[in-house]
Amino acid sequence: MESVCESYRESFKYRAQCPFLLNNIMQIRNIAIIAHVDHGKTTLTDALMRQTGALTEGVSMDSNALELERGITIYSKNAAISYKGTKINIVDTPGHADFGSEVERVLRSIDSVLLVVDAQEGPMPQTRFVLKKSLELGLKPIVIINKIDKLAANPRRCEEQVLELFLELGANNQQSNFPVVYTIGRLGIAKFNINDESDNLAPLLDAILAHVPCASSVELETKPLRMQPFNLGYDNFVGRLAVARVYEGSAKANQSVFIKKPNGDTRSGKITKLFTFDGLKKVDISEAGAGDIVLVAGLADIDIGETVTTDMEVEPLPAIAIDEPTIALTFLINNSPFGGREGKFVTSRQLREYLERELEVNVGLQVNFDSTDSFSVRGRGELHIAILLENMRRAGYEIQVSQPQVIIHEEKGVKSEPFEEVIIDIPAEYQGLIIERLGTRGFVMTNLAHSHELMRLSFEGPTRGLLGYRNQFVIDTKGEGIMSSRVIGFKPYAGEIRKRAVGSMISMANGKALGYSLWGLQERGVLYIGPATEVYEGMVIGNTSKGEEMYVNPTKGKQLTNVRASGSDEAIDLTPPLELTIERGLELMAEDEYLEITPKSVRLRKQYLTKLDRSKARRDS
C-alpha cells in the first residue's frame, strides 16, 4: 500500500498525483479511540496499524517504559494509516481517570470516536467519563464490543448496557443510533454480526469510512489558516512541537503566522517545520491541508488551545477546557541524612526547572512557584502524581513529597470537595467487608448487581475517603477484586473521616537493620524494610497494628555469650517486608511524614526526625 508520507514529501506533486484525492483534496478521517482502562484500545490500534502496513510485528503504540511496565496507556499518541484511498488519523487515548485531561483535549480535535467496551465487563466508570465528553461535543461514536472471545463474554447484554448509558447521558437520536462492530483485538478480527466469518479488521475500517465525516473539503482549503494545538511534544533538534488540527486553510513550512489566545491577545510567530504521521513515524512535509493533524515546529511559546492563523482579524477557536485538579501536595528537595547519595539533581533550582518543563506538556498539572525551596503541586489523582514522581526519579532526581490532600473549595461559607463514583467487582463473600470499609470512609452504596459469580457494587463518596484505600482493598479481597473510580464533581463537604487505623514504627537509631531486631518487631505490625537495610533516626520502618507511634531500634543485635546450645538458640524466621513503592507510599504516609524518593530507593520518614523536634512542632502548632 502506498505510503501517505512518501507522497507528502513533495506537497504539490502529492496533490497532483495522489490517488487518495477527491477534487484535488485528500480524503481524511480523524478518530480517537476511547475506553475504560484495560478494555483493549491500544491492542486494537496496534492491530489496525499492522493490517494496513503502518506497523511491524512486535511494535506497539505504548512505547514509554512506564506504559510497557504497567500495561496501561498514560500519554495520548498520534498515528496515521491509509485504507481504500483515505488517510485515517488515529489518536490513542489513556483509559485511567487520572489522565482524563489527555482525553478531553484530544476529543476537540477529531470528528468521531471509537468507543471500545469489554464484552464481559461492560461499561465502566471511565467509559461513562469519556463518552459523556464525546456526546457533549456532538460527536457520533462507533461502538466496538471487544474481547468477544472471553469465556464470560456477553456481547448482547453489553450492547444493551451501552445503549442505556447513551440514553442516561442525554444522547440525541442520531448519537443513540450508533453502529456496532464486534472485535477480538488481540487476533485482529472484526465483525458486523457476531456469527459472521472474519479473519481481519476490514469491517471496522469500512465502518470508519462509512460513519466518520470527511475532515477535508475544497471550501475549507480556500479559507485563511486556522489551526489549534491539542498536545505538545519536544524534539532535541527543533525544540518544542505542537500537535495541532488544521481546521481551515493550509499550514506551510516557513510560514509567518499570528498566534491568538482565547481572550483575543495576539502575537506573531513563524512555522519553521511541518511533520505528518505515517504509522507512528514523523515525516517532514512542506504543506498540510484542512482537516489534517500535524506537528508544528518553530512556535517556541505555543500553548494548548491557542489559535494559529494567517489572518490577524480571524476569530480564535474556542478554548479547550480541562477539568480542574482534585488533590494537592508539596514537593521539596531531599534533606534527609541520605540525601544526595543516589541522585544527580538534588537542588531546588533543578526541581523547579523540571516542573516548569513538565507544565508545558502536562495540562492536568498545576504548580505554585511562590516559595524558593518547596512547591505546591496539584494533580488529577494519586496515579497522576505517582507517574510524575516515577519519571522524575528515573531522570535522576531526588525529591520529598508530603501527604496528598484533597482540594477543598469554599463559596459563600459553604465548603465543597471532590466526589468519586466507585465500581467494585468482587466475589460475593467479600461484599459485607467492602461495604463496611467504604461506609466508614464516607461512601454510600448506590447500586448492587450480580455478574458472572461476581458482585458489582457501586458507591459514591468523597475523594479523600478513597485516598490510601486501594492497598487495603487488595488485602481485603485477597487480590480477587477489581476497583475503578472516576471524579464526578464537587459536592458539599462530607465531614470528618477517620481512615488511618495503623500507627508508625519509627527508627530511633542510625545504622544497618539487623535480622534479630526485625524478628522481634515484626510481631508488632508490618515492616517496610529487611535485614541490612540502612536506616536513620526518624525513618519510618513499618506500621503498628495498634494505631499508635512506636519508637524502635532496628539496629540492635543479639547479646552474645560463649555458650552455644542447639536447644537454647531460637531460629530467626522473618516475614518478607512490605516493599514501598511510590503509589504505596502515597497511600500509607501520615500527615506528619514525607515520602523520600530517589533513583534507587523509596523511604518514609517523619518531617521532624528527632523526638524532641516533633514535640516542639506539636507545641508550636
N, C-alpha and C positions, 0 to 999 in steps of 0.2 A: 504494500500500500504506500502511495506517495507520501512523503513526509511534508507536513504543513510548513515546517520551519525551513526546510531546504528551499522551498519556493519563496518563502518570506524574506530571504536574504536580499533579494532584489525586488523591492516592493512593486515598482511599476511593471516590471516584467511579469511578476506574480499576478498582478491584476489583469494582465492581458491574456495569460495562458492558463491560469489555474482552472481545472475542471470543477472546482467547488463553487464557482461564482454563478450568480443569477443576476442578469442585468449589470454585469461588471462589479457586483458586490458579493463578498464572501459570505456564505451561509454560516451563521454562528449560533450555537445554543449554549447558554450559561446555566449551569446547575450546581447545587450544593447537595451533599449527602449528609443527612442529619439523622440522629437516633440517640437512644439511651446508650450508656457505656456498655460495651461488650455485646452489642446486638449485630455486629458484623459489617460495619461501614467500611473500614479500611480493607478488610479481606475482599469485599465485593468490588471496591475501587481497584484494587490490585488486579483482580480477575478481569475487569473491563479493559484495563490497560494492556494486560498480557494478550488478550484475544484480539485487540486491534493493533498489536505490534508495537505499542508505545513503551512496553516494559519487558525486561527479560526475566526469566525464572530466577528465583532467589532474591529478587529486589523487591522492597516494599515501600509504600508511602511513608510508613513510620520509620524514619531513618535516624532520628535522635536517639542517643544512647539510653536516656531515661525512658523513652517510649518503648524501645525494644525490651528493656528490663521489666517494665511494669505491664506491658501488653495493652497499653491504652494510648489514645491519641491526645496529645497535650497542646500542640500547635496546629492551627489550620494550615493546609498546604494546597497549592495550586498545581494543576496538571492539565494537559490537553490531549485529546485523542481525535482521530479522524475516522468517520464512518459514513459511507454512501455519499461522498461529496460534501460532507458537513464537518466543520470543526466544532467539537464539543469541549468547552472549558468546564473542568470539574474542580470543585473545592471540597476537600475532605475536612470535616469539622470535628472538634472534640465532642465526646459524649458525656463527660463529667460536668456536673452543675457548677463546680468551681471555675470552669473555663467557659462559662456562658458568654462572657464578653467577646470571646473569639467568634462565637456563633452569631451573635447579634449583628456585628458589623459586616460579616460575610453575607447575610441574608439581604442586605440592602443592595448588593452588587450583582445579584443573579436574578433569573427570571422564573425559576421553578425549583422545587426541592424534591429529592428522592427520600421519602420518609421510610427508613428501614426499621422493621419491628420483628422481634424474635417470635417465631410461631408458637413457641412453648410459653414464654414469659408474658407475652402480650405487651400493651402499653405500660411504661414505667414512668417515674417522675420526670426524668429528663425528656422523655418522649412528649409529655404534656408541655414542658417549657419551650422546646424548640418548635413544636407545632403551633403553639399559641403565637409565638413571634412571627412565624411564617404567615399565618392566617391574618394577623393584624396588618401585614404589609400587602395583603391582597394576592399572595402567591397561591397557585393551584397545585398542590402536591401530587406526586405519583407515589402510591403506597406500595412498598415492597415487603411482602411477608417472607422473611428469610429463615433459614435453618429448618426447612420443612421436612428434612430427613431425620430430625431428632425423634427418639422413641416416644416422647410425651408430647410431640408437636400436635397442635390442633389448629390448622390454618383457618378453618371456617369460624371457629369461635374467636380467634384473634382478629379476623376481619370485622366481625360484629363489634368487638370491643373498640376497634379503631374508629368505626362509624359513630359509635356512642360518644367517643372522645371528640370527634369533629363537631357533633351537634352540641355537646356540652360547652365547647369553646366558642360557640356562636358562628360556625362556618356558614357561608351562604350556600344557595342551592348548587351553584357551579362548583364550589370547593368541595361540597359533600358528595358530589357525583364523581369521585376520584377513580382513576384507573388503578387496577391492582395487578401486580406481577408477582409470581411465586418463584423464589430462588433458593439455590443452595450455593452460597457464595464461595465456600472453600473448594467446590468442584467446578465452579464456573458454569452453572446451569440456571436458565431462566425459563418460565412457562407462563402462558396466559391463563391456562387451566391446569389444575393440579394433576390431572390424568394425562396431559399431553406428553408426548415423547420429545425430549430435547437433550442436546449434548453441548450447548453453548449458550451465550448470553444475548444472542441476536434478538429475541423477543423484547428484552429490556431496552436495548439500543433502539429498536423500532418504536417502542413506546415513547422514548425521549424525543425522537424526531416528530412523532405524531402529536404530542401533547405539550411540548415546551415551545413557546413562541420564539420566532427567529429574532435575534437581537440586532440585526443589521438591516439597513434599508437605504435606498438612494436619497430619500428625504432627509434622514438623519445625517448622512455624509456631507450634505451641502451646507449645513449649519456651522456656526463658529464652534471651535473646540470647547467641550465641557467634559471634564474628567475628574473623578473623585477617588482618592486613595482609601482603601478599606483595611489595609495591612501594611506593615513596614518591615524592611529587612536591611541587611548590611552586607556589603561586598568589600573585601580587602583592597581592591583596585579602584573602584569607582565610588566607594563610600556608601552613604545612606541610599536605600532603594525604597520606592513607594510602589506597592502592588495596587493598581488602580483599574477601574472600569471606565472605558471611554463611552460616555453616554451620547455625545453628539460630535460631529466633525471628525477631524483626523489629527492624531498626535504624530509629530515628526521629530527625528533626531535633529539637534542644533536649532530647535525652535524656541523663540522668545515667547514667554507666557506671563500671564498675571495669575497670582495665587490669592484667592478671596476666602476670607474666613466666613463662617455662617452669619456673623453680625455685619458683614459688608466691608470690613477692613481689607485693603488690597496692597500687595507688594509685588514686585516683579521678579522673574527668575528665568532660567534657561534650561531646557531639556538637553542634556549632553548625549545621552544614550537611551535607546529603547530596546527592551527584550520581550520576547514572547515565549510561550511554553510549548515544548514538543515532548510529550510524556512528562517527565519530571525535569528535563533539561531546560536551561535558559539559553535562548538563541538570539543573537544580535540582529535587529531589523532596522530599517530606515523609516518605516511608516506603519501606523496601525489605524484601522478604520473604526467607525462607530460600532459599538456592541462588543468589541474585543476586550480582553483582560490582559494587561501588560505590566511590566516592571519599568519604572522610570528612574533614571539616574540624573544627578545634577542639581536637584532641588534639595539642598542640604538641610533646610529648616522646615520641610513639608511635614504636616501632621495629618492624622486620620480625620476624615470628614471635611477637609478643605476642598475648595473647587479650583481646578486648574483650567484656565481659559485663555483664548487669544483675543477676546473682546472685553475690554475693561467695563463696559456697561451691562454685561450679561448678569442675570440674577444668579447668586450662588445656589448650589444644590442644598436641599435640607440637611441639617446636621445629623450625624449618626449618634443616636442616643444610646448610652450604656448604663445598665443597672449599677447602682452605687454599691461600694464595698459593705461588708457586714461585720468584719472583725478587724481589730487593731492590736498592734503590739509594738514594742520598742526594739530597735536594732542598736547594738552597742559594739565597741571594739572589745576584743577578748583581753581582759585584765586579770585573768586567773593566774595562779602560780605556774601553770603550764603554758601560759600564753606565749606565742611566738616560736614554739618548738617545731611545729609542723607546717605552718602556713607561710606563703610568700608575700601575701598582702595583709598587713595587720594594723594599719593606721586608719584613723577616722577619715582622712582625706581620700584614701583609696576606697574606703567603703562608700563614701559619698559619690565618687566618680562612677562606681559600679551601679549604684541605684539610679543615678541620673541617666546612664545609658539604658538601663532596664525600662525606665519610664517612656523612652522613645518608642518601644515596641510592645510593652505590656500595658494595654489601656485599662485593664481591670485593677491596676495598682495605683495607689496614691501615697506620696511620701512628703512629710513635713521636714524641711531642712533648717528650721529656725535655730536648733541647737547645734553646737560645733562637734560634740562628742557622742551624741545619741540622736536617732532619727525615728520619728513616729511613722509607722508603715501601716497602711490599710489595704486589705485584700478581700477576695470573694469567699474565702473559706480556708480551712486548715490545709487542704491539699494544695491549693493555690500558693500559699505561703511556703509549704514544705518543698514544693518543686523549685521555687526561687532559692531557698536555702541550699538545696541539694546542688543546684547549678553553681552557686557561689563557692561551696566547699570544693567542688571538682575543678574550679578555676583557681584554687589556691588561696582562698580567703579564710581567715579566722574571724569568728563572729559570736556574739552572745545575743539571745533574744529573751524578752520577758514573756510571761504567760499571756496567751491570746485572750482578749476581752471583746465582747460584742459591742457594737456601736449603738449607743442609746440616743434617740432623738427626743427633744422636748419642745413642744409647741403649745403656747398659751397655758403653761403649767401642767400639761399632760405628757407623761413620758411614754414613748413607744420604742419597741425593739423588733429586730428581725425574727420572723417566724418561719418554720420549715414544715413541709409535708414529708413524712417518712413512710415508706412502704417496706414491709419486712416479710420475707418468705421463710418460714421455719417449720420443722416437724411439730406436730400437734402437742407433744409432751412439754415443749418449752414455752407455750403461749402464756401460761399463767405467770411465769417468772419475768418474761419480757414486758407484759402489761404492767406488772408491779414496778419494774425498774424504771420504765419510761413515765409511769404515773408520778413517781417521786420527783421526776425531773421536769414536771410541769406539762407533760404531754397528755392529750386527750385522744382516745381511740375514736375514729370516725367511721371505720368500716372493718368487717371481718368476713373473709370468704375462704372456701376450700378450693384447692387447686392441685390435683395430682398428688395426693397424700401429703400435701403441704398446706399450711395455713397462711393466708395472706392478710396481714394486719396493716391497717392504715391509721396513721396518727398525725396530729397537728400540735405543734408546741414551739416554745422559744428556742432560737439557735443556741443560746448559752446552755440550755439543758442538754444539748447534744454534744457539746464540747467535752472531749475526754471519755465519751461513751463507746466508741467503736471498738476499742481494745477489750472492754468489758463484755461487749456483745459477742465477740468471738469466743471468749471464755464461757459465757453463759450458754451458748448454743453448741459448744464443743466443735466449732468450725463448720457446722451444718447450716447456718443461717445466712441469708443474703439481705443486706440493708441498703436502701437507696434513699436519697433525700434531695430536696430542692427548696430554695428560698421562695416563699410565696408573698413576701412583702412585710411591711412594718405594721405591727398591731400593738394595742395597749400593753404596757409593762405587766408581766405575769407574776410579779412578786419575788420573794426570796426563794432560792433553790439551793438545797444542800446536796452537792454532788460528790465531794471527796470523802470517802469512807476510810481512807488509809492515811497514815502519817509518814513522815520521812525518817529514814535511818541515816544519820549524819556522822561522817568521819570526824574524829577529834584529834587525828594524828596524821603526820606525813610519812610516806614510805611506800613499801610494796605490801599489798594484801597477802596474808598467809592463809593456807587452806585450813589450818587448825582453828583460827579465829572465825573464819567464814562458816565453818561447820557448826559452831555454836550459835551464830547469828541467824542462820537460815530458818531456824525454828520460830523466829520472831516475826517473819514476814517474807517478802520476796526480794532477792538480791539482784542488783543490776551488774555486778562485777564478778569476776572469777579470780582464782589464785594468781599471784604475780602481777596483778594489775596495779599500776601506780596510782596512789590516792594523795589527796591533800586535805588539810583541815577545812571543813565547811563543804566538802564534796558530798553529795547525796549518793550513797552506795546501794540503797534499796528502800523498800517501804515497810511499814509496820502494820500488821493486821488490826491492831487495837485502835488505830487512828490518832496516835499521839507521837510527837517527835521523840526520837531516842538517839542519844549520843553514844557512839561506839568506837572501839579501837580495832580496826580490821588488820592492823599490823602486829598484833600480839601473838607471840609464839607459845608453844607448849613449854612448861617448866621442865628442864632436863635434869636427869639424875643418872648415876652409873648403874642403876638396877634396871634390867630388862627382863620381862617375862611374857611369854605368849598369851597368858591368861589375863594379864592386868592392862595391857595396851588395847585401847579401843580403835577399831578401824574407822578412818575418816571417809565418810560417804557423802559427797557433795552433790546437791541438785544443780543441774545446769542453770546458769543465771538467765534472767530475762534481758536479752540484749537490747540496748537502747538504739532506736533509730530516730531520725528527725521527727517523723509523724508520731511515733510512740512517746517521745519526749514531750512534744507539744501537748499531748493528751494527759500525761502523768504529772507534769510540773505543777507546783503550788504557786500561789500568788507572790510569795516572797522568794522565789527561786528564779534562776536563769538557766537556759539551755545553752551550753557551751558547744559550739560546732567548729571543728577543724577538719582539714582534708582527710585525716585518718581516724578521728575519734568524735564521739558524741557523749557528753557528760552532763549530768545535772549538778547544780551547785546552789548554795544559798547566796542571796545577793550580798549579805554581810557574812564573811567567812568565819569570824570568831563568835563565840557565845556572848562575849562582852559587847561586841559591836551590835549584835542582834538585839540585846536587851536595851541598849541605848536608843536604837532606831524605834523600838516599840514605845519607849517613853516619850520620844520626840513626836511621834505620830499621835 
